[in-house]
Amino acid sequence: MPFGFCRKNVTVVGSVGVPFTEIARDLGKVVVKNVVALGALQELTNIFPKETFLAAIRQALQDKCAMIPLNEEAFAWGASTARAIAAQGAAAAR
């Protein structure tokens, strides 16, 4: 077994195909595809609370306040799309 790996602590990993660029394009700015991805990541992993991500986005855009609503919408669309796609996958697996 490779160094650093332990069979006792196995993590199951799956994948969910979320069309980040397509969602961002539909929102009007492809540049927010990374925020769509963050929304999907948060939804599927709950790695940090949603508000932590949104606070970081707002802080990063404090000098571009007009971009905050679009980025918040991109985050929400990423989360809701990931949730829907994951639910479809779970239903198909049953």
Backbone torsions as a table, in degrees:
resi	resn	phi	psi	omega
1	MET	NA	136.5	-179.2
2	PRO	-60.6	150.0	178.0
3	PHE	-57.8	135.5	175.6
4	GLY	92.6	-2.5	-179.5
5	PHE	-110.3	143.9	-178.8
6	CYS	-138.0	125.0	-178.2
7	ARG	-65.4	-25.2	-177.5
8	LYS	-62.9	-34.4	-176.4
9	ASN	-108.3	67.2	-177.9
10	VAL	-87.3	132.8	176.4
11	THR	-110.9	129.3	177.7
12	VAL	-85.8	128.8	-178.1
13	VAL	-119.6	136.2	176.3
14	GLY	-127.4	-179.3	177.3
15	SER	-136.2	149.8	178.0
16	VAL	-133.1	121.6	-179.6
17	GLY	-83.4	107.1	179.2
18	VAL	-110.4	124.3	-177.8
19	PRO	-77.7	76.4	-174.9
20	PHE	-55.4	-50.6	-175.9
21	THR	-64.6	-41.6	179.7
22	GLU	-62.1	-43.6	178.5
23	ILE	-62.9	-46.6	179.8
24	ALA	-61.3	-41.4	178.6
25	ARG	-62.3	-42.1	178.7
26	ASP	-63.8	-28.9	177.8
27	LEU	-79.6	-12.2	175.3
28	GLY	107.6	-8.7	-180.0
29	LYS	-147.0	110.0	-179.6
30	VAL	-61.2	-25.3	-176.9
31	VAL	-60.2	-19.5	-179.4
32	VAL	-88.2	9.6	-179.4
33	LYS	-60.7	-30.8	178.3
34	ASN	-67.6	-32.4	178.5
35	VAL	-75.3	-34.2	172.2
36	VAL	-58.7	-44.5	179.7
37	ALA	-62.9	-40.2	177.4
38	LEU	-62.0	-40.8	177.7
39	GLY	-62.0	-42.2	178.1
40	ALA	-65.6	-43.7	178.9
41	LEU	-58.3	-47.0	-179.1
42	GLN	-63.2	-43.6	-177.9
43	GLU	-62.4	-42.1	-173.9
44	LEU	-84.7	-24.6	-176.2
45	THR	-114.4	-24.9	-174.9
46	ASN	54.0	35.9	-176.8
47	ILE	-61.2	-35.3	172.9
48	PHE	-138.8	158.3	174.6
49	PRO	-61.6	147.8	179.8
50	LYS	-50.8	-44.0	-176.2
51	GLU	-64.4	-28.1	177.4
52	THR	-64.1	-46.4	177.4
53	PHE	-62.6	-46.7	-177.4
54	LEU	-64.4	-37.9	177.2
55	ALA	-63.7	-40.2	178.7
56	ALA	-65.5	-40.0	177.7
57	ILE	-63.5	-46.4	-179.9
58	ARG	-62.0	-40.6	179.6
59	GLN	-66.9	-42.4	179.7
60	ALA	-63.8	-28.5	-177.4
61	LEU	-104.3	18.1	-176.6
62	GLN	-59.9	-26.0	177.2
63	ASP	-90.7	-3.0	178.7
64	LYS	-132.0	57.8	-173.1
65	CYS	-55.2	-30.6	-179.3
66	ALA	-65.2	-20.1	-178.8
67	MET	-87.5	-12.1	-175.8
68	ILE	-62.0	-48.6	-179.4
69	PRO	-59.5	-40.8	178.5
70	LEU	-63.1	-42.3	179.9
71	ASN	-67.8	-37.9	176.2
72	GLU	-64.9	-39.3	177.3
73	GLU	-66.1	-41.4	177.9
74	ALA	-61.1	-42.9	177.6
75	PHE	-59.9	-46.9	-178.9
76	ALA	-63.4	-41.9	178.4
77	TRP	-65.6	-38.6	176.6
78	GLY	-61.2	-45.0	-179.8
79	ALA	-64.6	-48.0	-176.2
80	SER	-68.5	-36.3	178.4
81	THR	-67.9	-43.9	178.4
82	ALA	-61.3	-41.3	179.1
83	ARG	-61.3	-45.5	-178.6
84	ALA	-66.1	-43.4	-179.1
85	ILE	-67.3	-41.1	178.0
86	ALA	-63.7	-39.1	178.9
87	ALA	-65.1	-39.6	177.3
88	GLN	-62.6	-42.4	179.0
89	GLY	-65.2	-39.7	179.5
90	ALA	-67.3	-39.4	179.5
91	ALA	-67.1	-38.3	-180.0
92	ALA	-69.1	-28.2	-179.0
93	ALA	-76.0	-16.7	-177.7
94	ARG	-76.0	NA	NA
